Amino acid sequence: MQDILRAAVDSRFALRLRLGTDSLLALMCLYWAMTSNRAFLVAANQAWRGQPGSLVLLVVLVALLHYVLLAPLIQRRWAKPALMLLSLVAAVGGHFTQAFGTAFDPAMLRNAMRTDWPEARELLSGGLFAHVLVVLVPAWWFTLQVELVPAGKGWRAALPALGRWLLAAVAASALLACAYQPLSGLMREKRELRYQLMPAAPIWSLPRSMKAAQAAPGPREPIGLDAKAGPSWSATARPRVLVLVVGETVRAANWGLRELEDGGTRDTTPLLRQESGLLNWPAVSTCGSDTETSLPCMFAPVGRRDYDESRIRRQESLLHVLARAGVQVRWLDNQSGCKGVCDAATEEVLACDGGRCLDGALFDRVQAVLRDARPSTTQLLVLHMLGNHGPAYHRRVPEQFAPYAPVCSEDAFGSCERAAIVNAYDNALRYTDVLLASLWQGLKAANGGVDTAMIFLPDHGESLGEHGLFLHGLPYAIAPREQLQVPMLMGISPSWAAARGWGGDCLGRLPEQPASHEHLFHTVLDLLDVRTALRDPRWSLLAACAA
């Protein structure tokens, strides 16, 4: 430690220190532990029941764990740039773990890497910049002031470094042993905390997310090569149009068409409640807790029940099978793309002045599709909504469709009260209610000349402060039900149902059976009467009504 305090103050803001690389790393690990790990420290200290000195021991434990992880990797030649980069990662990650409870697992990082600029821009808030400025500037300034002492060569340099690393490993092990009882229970209950250690979690997750991204295939493996039109296609010359609305971040807990568990009275879907002919599943299990996972999974023949992400991304999707049978498939996107599932479709990504479009621009396209539908054609129109994508819920809805106040009007939640965040979220749901009710009315009006149907199914849910969590994207195994349960709607015009022999009484009973994302693939095959060996009647919601 004799090299630590050789310092000279050259000016008011200039400090010159001569430190070894290990000493600088140890100080930075301690700084990260104190400034960027609040989410972990608060939860762990509560689990330790705030015993005297527990918070100090936890800070030291986090610092030691980072030192043990990084010491073999940080060499003098690149030590300063690496530590400055890690300080940036810790500062940014610390903001998101504290503000939203974000867990930086591989799936979350992959989702972040594949997001688009309008979505990312909403997260670049004043609170983020303020947090990073306050935390990062001291770390960078201190790092730049340090003159690193040459480490020497050979065993004389390696042995002391190895000894310091072993000492840190032993100390970390001892502290872990002391904290084992409270921490083991905490980690079983809140496994997301391991992905909130900064900057260790992103360091661990990034290579795995990049490996998964690089494993994505080029040409997809064909599926459903035997797909063909069923007999109902030739039984009528009337055109058929199915509108599949892929919702975004609509959680079942706030869906108005349900029996409120808490006895609450807020109805976020008053217009849909007045519509007849719609089948409602108030709580559907999702494939994942983020778009990057759920969207490919819900269009795959086998989803969560035998989940294999690499297989899902390697194979063609439901849309390929439908197109092979002759269905005209079109995808309209107001989000961050179709994640590879719409290669077989005509894709159009909406763009409006100032960035994101309101979802009304998606639904405005439906009437033209119905008007131009030609006889003896079967069409699938997929509308990929922006929906309730957070945190800027207030940007998803026109003012005239925002009945709940006050609302959080920040792009990041910042100092917003939880009630204002929920109000902004529910206002976006009310706008979705307006759009879906209008869509169903338009489809019913067109039924004089076109057989019509609609399905509304969101990709995942959202946390709104429960358990201290916001937004979505926690690993599936530990994600709360708020992120994994969504509603679903299905509507089939009487002429379409009659042509298939589906009685109204039978259709009305379908919501009595539980549903999940896995039902979408096989239900759409049944609805559009596409015959293929891929179809599994056990996973078609319509199989119970087959004539």
C-alpha positions in Angstrom: 0.0 0.0 0.0 3.0 2.3 0.0 2.2 3.4 -3.6 -1.3 4.6 -2.7 -0.7 8.0 -1.1 2.1 9.6 -3.1 0.1 12.6 -4.2 0.6 16.2 -5.2 -2.1 18.8 -5.7 -1.1 20.6 -8.9 -4.1 22.9 -9.1 -7.5 23.3 -7.5 -9.0 20.3 -9.5 -5.9 18.3 -10.4 -4.8 15.4 -8.2 -1.9 13.2 -9.1 -1.8 9.7 -7.6 0.6 6.9 -8.4 -1.2 3.6 -8.0 -0.8 0.0 -9.0 -3.4 -1.4 -11.4 -4.9 -3.6 -8.7 -5.2 -0.7 -6.3 -7.0 1.4 -8.9 -9.3 -1.5 -9.7 -10.1 -2.1 -6.0 -11.0 1.6 -5.5 -13.2 1.6 -8.6 -15.0 -1.6 -7.5 -15.7 0.0 -4.1 -17.0 3.1 -5.9 -19.3 1.1 -8.2 -20.6 -0.9 -5.2 -21.6 2.4 -3.4 -23.0 4.3 -6.3 -24.5 1.8 -8.8 -25.9 -1.1 -6.8 -28.7 0.5 -4.8 -31.3 -2.0 -6.0 -29.3 -5.0 -4.8 -28.1 -3.4 -1.6 -31.5 -2.2 -0.4 -33.1 -5.6 -1.0 -30.1 -7.5 0.6 -30.0 -5.2 3.6 -33.7 -5.7 4.2 -33.3 -9.5 3.9 -30.5 -9.1 6.6 -33.1 -7.2 8.6 -30.9 -4.1 8.7 -28.6 -5.6 11.4 -25.8 -3.2 12.5 -23.0 -3.0 9.9 -24.9 -5.2 7.4 -25.0 -2.5 4.8 -21.3 -1.8 5.0 -20.5 -5.6 4.8 -22.8 -5.8 1.7 -21.0 -2.9 0.0 -17.6 -4.6 0.7 -19.0 -7.9 -0.6 -20.2 -6.4 -3.9 -16.8 -4.7 -4.3 -14.9 -7.9 -3.6 -17.0 -9.9 -6.0 -16.2 -7.4 -8.8 -12.6 -7.4 -7.9 -12.4 -11.2 -8.1 -14.2 -11.1 -11.4 -12.1 -8.3 -13.1 -8.6 -8.6 -11.6 -7.5 -11.4 -14.0 -8.8 -9.4 -17.0 -7.6 -5.8 -16.3 -4.0 -5.3 -17.4 -2.0 -2.0 -17.1 -2.0 -1.3 -20.9 -5.8 -1.0 -21.2 -6.7 -0.5 -17.5 -7.8 3.1 -17.7 -10.0 2.8 -20.9 -11.5 -0.4 -19.5 -12.3 1.1 -16.1 -13.8 4.2 -17.7 -16.0 2.1 -19.9 -17.1 -0.1 -17.0 -17.9 3.0 -15.0 -20.2 4.2 -17.8 -21.9 0.8 -17.8 -22.3 0.8 -14.1 -23.7 4.4 -14.1 -26.2 3.7 -16.9 -27.2 0.3 -15.5 -27.5 1.6 -12.0 -30.0 4.2 -13.2 -32.3 1.6 -14.9 -32.1 -0.9 -12.0 -33.0 1.9 -9.5 -35.7 3.5 -11.6 -37.4 0.5 -13.2 -36.1 -2.6 -11.5 -34.5 -3.7 -14.8 -32.6 -7.0 -14.9 -29.7 -7.1 -17.3 -30.0 -10.7 -18.4 -29.0 -11.9 -21.9 -32.5 -11.7 -23.2 -32.9 -8.1 -22.0 -29.6 -7.0 -23.7 -30.5 -8.8 -26.9 -33.9 -7.0 -26.9 -32.1 -3.7 -26.2 -29.6 -4.2 -29.1 -32.5 -4.9 -31.5 -34.7 -1.9 -30.5 -35.1 1.0 -32.8 -34.1 4.7 -32.3 -37.6 6.1 -31.5 -38.0 3.4 -28.8 -34.5 4.0 -27.4 -34.9 7.8 -27.5 -37.8 7.7 -25.0 -35.4 6.2 -22.4 -32.9 9.0 -22.8 -34.4 11.1 -20.1 -33.2 14.0 -18.1 -33.1 11.7 -15.0 -30.8 9.3 -16.9 -28.4 12.1 -17.9 -28.4 13.6 -14.4 -27.7 10.3 -12.8 -24.9 9.5 -15.2 -23.4 12.9 -14.8 -23.4 12.8 -11.0 -22.0 9.2 -10.8 -19.7 9.1 -13.9 -17.8 12.4 -13.8 -16.1 11.7 -10.4 -15.1 8.2 -11.6 -13.7 9.4 -14.8 -11.9 12.3 -13.2 -10.3 10.1 -10.6 -9.2 7.5 -13.1 -7.6 10.2 -15.3 -5.7 11.6 -12.4 -4.0 8.3 -11.6 -0.5 7.4 -12.9 -0.3 3.7 -13.1 2.9 2.2 -11.6 4.6 -0.4 -13.8 3.9 -3.8 -12.5 7.2 -5.4 -13.2 7.9 -8.6 -14.9 8.1 -12.3 -14.1 7.1 -14.1 -10.9 8.1 -11.2 -8.7 5.2 -9.3 -10.1 2.8 -12.2 -10.7 3.0 -13.7 -7.2 1.9 -10.5 -5.3 -1.0 -10.0 -7.7 -2.1 -13.6 -7.3 -1.8 -13.2 -3.5 -4.1 -10.2 -3.6 -6.6 -12.0 -5.8 -6.6 -15.0 -3.5 -7.0 -12.8 -0.4 -10.0 -11.0 -2.1 -11.5 -14.4 -3.0 -11.2 -15.7 0.5 -12.6 -12.5 2.0 -15.6 -12.6 -0.5 -16.2 -16.3 0.4 -16.1 -15.5 4.1 -18.6 -12.6 3.7 -20.9 -14.8 1.6 -20.8 -17.5 4.3 -21.8 -14.9 6.9 -24.7 -13.6 4.7 -25.6 -17.0 3.3 -28.9 -17.5 5.2 -30.5 -14.2 4.3 -29.0 -13.9 0.8 -29.9 -17.5 -0.2 -33.5 -17.0 0.6 -33.5 -13.6 -1.1 -32.0 -15.0 -4.3 -34.5 -17.7 -4.5 -37.4 -15.2 -4.0 -35.9 -12.4 -6.2 -33.6 -14.1 -8.7 -33.6 -10.9 -10.8 -31.2 -9.3 -8.3 -28.2 -11.3 -9.6 -28.8 -9.4 -12.9 -28.8 -6.1 -11.1 -25.2 -6.2 -9.9 -23.4 -3.4 -11.7 -21.3 -3.6 -13.8 -21.0 -7.4 -13.5 -24.5 -8.3 -14.9 -24.0 -6.7 -18.3 -20.4 -8.1 -18.5 -21.8 -11.6 -17.9 -24.8 -11.2 -20.2 -23.4 -9.4 -23.2 -21.4 -12.3 -24.7 -24.3 -14.6 -24.3 -26.7 -12.2 -25.9 -24.3 -11.6 -28.8 -23.8 -15.4 -29.2 -27.6 -15.9 -29.4 -27.9 -13.0 -31.9 -25.1 -14.4 -34.1 -26.7 -17.8 -34.0 -29.8 -16.4 -35.8 -30.0 -18.2 -39.2 -29.9 -16.8 -42.7 -32.4 -18.8 -44.8 -35.0 -20.3 -42.5 -35.8 -24.0 -42.3 -39.1 -24.6 -44.2 -42.0 -25.9 -42.3 -45.5 -26.9 -43.4 -44.4 -27.9 -46.9 -47.7 -29.8 -47.2 -49.9 -26.7 -46.4 -52.9 -26.4 -48.7 -56.2 -24.7 -48.8 -59.1 -26.6 -47.1 -62.5 -27.4 -48.7 -64.1 -24.2 -47.4 -62.0 -22.2 -49.8 -63.9 -23.5 -52.8 -67.3 -23.6 -51.1 -67.9 -19.8 -51.4 -66.7 -17.0 -53.6 -66.9 -14.5 -50.8 -63.5 -13.0 -49.9 -62.3 -13.6 -46.3 -60.2 -11.2 -44.3 -58.7 -12.0 -40.9 -57.2 -9.0 -39.0 -54.7 -10.2 -36.4 -53.8 -7.4 -34.0 -50.6 -8.0 -32.1 -50.9 -5.8 -29.0 -48.0 -4.4 -27.1 -47.5 -4.5 -23.4 -51.1 -5.0 -22.4 -51.3 -6.8 -19.1 -54.3 -8.8 -18.0 -54.4 -7.1 -14.6 -55.6 -3.8 -16.1 -57.9 -5.3 -18.8 -61.4 -4.0 -18.3 -63.1 -7.2 -19.7 -62.5 -9.2 -16.6 -63.7 -9.8 -13.1 -61.6 -7.5 -10.9 -59.8 -9.5 -8.3 -59.6 -6.6 -5.9 -63.2 -5.5 -6.4 -62.1 -2.4 -8.3 -64.4 -0.5 -10.6 -62.0 1.0 -13.3 -63.2 -0.2 -16.7 -60.5 0.4 -19.2 -62.6 -1.2 -22.0 -66.1 0.3 -21.9 -66.6 0.3 -25.7 -65.6 -3.3 -26.1 -67.9 -4.3 -23.3 -70.8 -3.0 -25.4 -69.9 -5.0 -28.5 -71.5 -8.3 -29.3 -69.9 -11.3 -30.9 -66.5 -10.9 -29.3 -64.9 -13.8 -27.4 -62.8 -12.7 -24.4 -60.0 -14.5 -22.7 -59.0 -12.2 -19.8 -55.8 -13.9 -18.9 -53.6 -15.7 -21.5 -50.2 -17.0 -20.7 -47.4 -15.5 -22.9 -44.3 -17.1 -24.4 -42.0 -14.5 -22.8 -41.8 -11.2 -21.1 -40.4 -9.1 -24.0 -41.1 -8.6 -27.7 -37.9 -10.2 -28.8 -38.8 -13.5 -27.2 -42.6 -13.5 -27.5 -43.2 -12.4 -31.0 -41.3 -15.3 -32.7 -42.6 -17.8 -30.2 -46.3 -17.0 -30.6 -46.0 -17.5 -34.4 -44.2 -20.9 -34.0 -45.8 -24.3 -34.0 -44.3 -25.2 -30.7 -43.9 -22.4 -28.2 -43.3 -22.4 -24.4 -44.3 -26.0 -23.8 -41.2 -27.3 -25.5 -39.3 -24.1 -25.7 -36.2 -23.9 -27.9 -35.3 -20.4 -28.9 -32.7 -21.4 -31.5 -35.2 -23.7 -33.2 -37.9 -21.0 -33.3 -35.5 -18.5 -34.8 -34.1 -21.0 -37.3 -37.5 -22.1 -38.6 -40.2 -20.4 -40.7 -43.2 -19.0 -39.0 -47.0 -19.3 -39.2 -47.0 -16.6 -41.9 -44.8 -18.8 -44.2 -47.2 -21.7 -43.8 -50.2 -19.6 -44.6 -48.6 -18.0 -47.6 -47.6 -21.4 -48.9 -51.3 -22.4 -48.8 -52.3 -19.3 -50.8 -53.2 -16.8 -48.0 -52.3 -13.2 -48.9 -50.3 -12.1 -45.9 -49.6 -8.4 -45.1 -47.8 -7.0 -42.0 -48.3 -3.4 -40.9 -45.8 -2.3 -38.2 -45.9 0.6 -35.8 -43.3 -0.9 -33.5 -39.7 -2.2 -33.8 -40.3 -4.7 -36.6 -41.6 -8.3 -36.8 -38.4 -10.0 -35.4 -38.1 -12.1 -38.5 -41.6 -13.7 -38.5 -43.0 -11.8 -41.5 -40.4 -12.7 -44.2 -43.3 -14.3 -46.2 -45.5 -11.2 -45.9 -45.7 -7.8 -47.5 -44.3 -5.6 -44.7 -44.9 -1.9 -44.2 -43.4 0.0 -41.3 -45.3 3.2 -40.5 -43.5 6.5 -40.1 -45.0 9.8 -39.0 -43.6 13.3 -38.6 -41.8 13.5 -35.3 -41.2 9.7 -34.9 -43.8 7.3 -33.7 -47.3 7.2 -35.2 -50.4 6.8 -33.0 -51.9 3.4 -33.5 -54.9 4.9 -35.2 -52.7 5.1 -38.3 -52.5 1.3 -38.3 -56.3 0.8 -38.1 -57.0 3.4 -40.7 -55.6 0.9 -43.3 -58.2 -1.8 -42.6 -61.1 -0.2 -44.5 -59.0 -0.1 -47.8 -58.2 -3.8 -47.4 -61.9 -4.6 -47.0 -62.9 -2.4 -49.9 -60.4 -3.9 -52.2 -60.9 -7.6 -51.2 -61.4 -9.7 -54.3 -63.7 -12.7 -54.6 -62.3 -16.1 -53.7 -59.4 -14.6 -51.8 -58.3 -15.2 -48.2 -56.2 -12.5 -46.6 -54.4 -12.1 -43.3 -53.7 -8.5 -42.2 -51.4 -8.3 -39.1 -51.4 -5.0 -37.2 -48.4 -4.7 -34.9 -49.3 -2.0 -32.4 -47.2 0.4 -30.4 -49.9 0.0 -27.8 -48.8 0.5 -24.2 -45.1 0.5 -24.7 -43.4 2.2 -21.8 -42.2 4.2 -20.2 -43.8 7.0 -22.2 -47.4 5.8 -21.9 -48.7 9.3 -22.2 -47.3 9.5 -25.8 -49.5 6.5 -27.0 -52.9 8.3 -26.7 -54.5 11.5 -28.0 -55.6 13.8 -25.3 -59.3 13.3 -26.0 -59.0 9.6 -25.1 -57.2 10.2 -21.8 -59.9 10.3 -19.1 -57.7 9.4 -16.1 -55.7 12.1 -14.3 -53.2 13.1 -13.1 -50.8 11.3 -15.5 -47.0 10.8 -15.5 -46.0 13.0 -18.5 -42.3 12.2 -18.4 -40.6 9.9 -20.9 -39.0 8.2 -17.8 -40.9 7.9 -14.6 -38.6 10.1 -12.6 -40.4 11.6 -9.7 -43.9 10.5 -10.9 -46.2 8.9 -8.3 -47.2 5.4 -9.0 -50.9 6.4 -9.3 -50.0 8.8 -12.1 -48.0 6.1 -13.9 -51.0 3.7 -13.7 -53.3 6.5 -15.0 -51.1 7.1 -18.0 -51.0 3.3 -18.7 -54.7 3.0 -18.4 -55.3 5.9 -20.7 -53.3 4.1 -23.4 -55.6 1.0 -22.7 -58.6 3.2 -23.2 -57.3 4.3 -26.6 -56.8 0.6 -27.5 -60.4 0.0 -26.5 -61.5 2.8 -28.9 -59.4 1.3 -31.8 -60.5 -2.3 -31.3 -64.2 -1.5 -30.9 -64.0 0.6 -34.1 -62.2 -2.2 -35.9 -64.9 -4.8 -34.9 -67.7 -2.4 -35.9 -66.0 -1.9 -39.3 -65.6 -5.7 -39.8 -69.2 -6.3 -38.9 -70.3 -3.6 -41.3 -68.4 -5.2 -44.2 -69.9 -8.6 -43.6 -72.5 -8.0 -46.4 -69.8 -8.8 -49.0 -66.8 -10.0 -47.0 -66.4 -12.7 -44.4 -64.4 -11.1 -41.6 -62.7 -12.1 -38.3 -60.3 -10.5 -35.8 -57.9 -11.7 -33.1 -56.3 -9.4 -30.6 -53.4 -10.8 -28.7 -50.6 -8.8 -27.0 -47.0 -10.1 -26.8 -46.4 -9.6 -23.1 -47.5 -7.7 -20.0 -46.0 -5.0 -17.9 -45.0 -4.3 -14.3 -46.4 -1.1 -12.8 -44.6 -0.9 -9.5 -45.5 -4.3 -8.0 -42.5 -5.7 -6.0 -40.7 -2.5 -6.9 -40.6 -3.5 -10.6 -41.6 -1.4 -13.7 -41.7 -2.1 -17.4 -41.0 -5.7 -18.6 -38.3 -8.1 -19.7 -37.4 -10.1 -16.6 -36.2 -13.6 -17.4 -39.2 -15.9 -17.9 -38.4 -18.1 -15.0 -38.6 -15.2 -12.5 -40.9 -12.8 -14.3 -44.0 -11.9 -12.3 -47.5 -12.7 -13.7 -48.0 -9.0 -14.5 -45.5 -9.5 -17.3 -46.6 -13.0 -18.3 -50.4 -12.6 -18.5 -52.3 -10.8 -21.3 -55.9 -10.7 -22.6 -57.1 -12.0 -25.9 -60.1 -11.3 -28.1 -61.5 -13.2 -31.0 -64.4 -12.3 -33.2 -65.8 -14.3 -36.2 -68.5 -12.9 -38.5 -71.8 -15.0 -38.6 -71.3 -15.8 -42.3 -67.8 -17.1 -41.7 -68.9 -19.2 -38.7 -71.8 -20.6 -40.6 -69.7 -21.6 -43.6 -67.5 -23.6 -41.2 -70.3 -25.1 -39.2 -69.4 -23.4 -36.0 -72.5 -22.8 -33.9 -72.8 -19.7 -31.8 -73.4 -21.7 -28.6 -70.2 -23.6 -29.1 -68.1 -20.5 -29.9 -69.5 -18.7 -26.9 -68.2 -21.4 -24.6 -64.6 -21.3 -26.0 -63.3 -18.8 -23.4 -64.1 -21.3 -20.7 -60.9 -23.2 -21.7 -57.5 -21.7 -20.7 -55.4 -20.2 -23.5 -51.8 -19.3 -24.1 -49.7 -17.9 -26.9 -49.2 -21.5 -28.1 -52.8 -21.6 -29.2 -52.4 -18.9 -31.8 -50.5 -20.9 -34.5 -53.0 -23.8 -34.6 -56.1 -21.7 -34.0 -55.3 -19.5 -37.0 -54.7 -22.6 -39.2 -58.2 -23.8 -38.2 -59.8 -20.4 -38.7 -58.4 -19.9 -42.2 -58.9 -23.6 -43.0 -55.3 -24.3 -43.9 -54.6 -28.0 -43.9 -51.1 -29.3 -42.8 -49.7 -32.0 -40.6 -48.3 -29.2 -38.4 -51.8 -28.5 -37.1 -52.3 -30.0 -33.7 -56.1 -30.0 -32.7 -55.1 -30.1 -29.0 -53.8 -26.6 -29.4 -56.5 -25.1 -31.5 -59.1 -23.2 -29.6 -61.6 -23.8 -32.4 -61.2 -27.6 -32.5 -64.0 -28.0 -30.0 -66.5 -26.5 -32.5 -65.4 -28.5 -35.5 -68.4 -29.8 -37.4 
